[in-house]
Amino acid sequence: MAESSIRQYYTYLLRCKDGSIYTGITTDLARRAAEHFSDRTHSRYTHTHRAIKMEAAFCSDSRSDAARLEYRIKRLPRSEKERIILTKSLDPLKNTTEIGKYRYTEPPESSGL
């Protein structure tokens, strides 16, 4: 199979208006960011917390890898999520996750501000 036909999955971190950090997965970062920032097609969480910026994204080759990373990030304390955003690295997870499976990807520039 040609590499261009392999579907990529992204695990991303969003900053919300109240300062909280939302984590999710998608196959299309720009589309999902636009959905989170819209008034109608957001998630249940970002409906009440209002997403303002996509802070970080990590690419993987399978949905299961993306979901596993999402689960691990959601279990981290806020300080470690902030560290992931600041360093663009999954180092806080190196003891629990095979971080070599994931590649940092620049998130789309759009925001909900």
Secondary structure, DSSP 8 states (H G I E B T S, - for coil): --GGGS--EEEEEEEETTS-EEEEEES-HHHHHHHHHSSSSS-HHHHHH-EEEEEEEEEESSHHHHHHHHHHHHTS-HHHHHHHHHHTS-GGGTTTS-GGG-EEE---S-B--
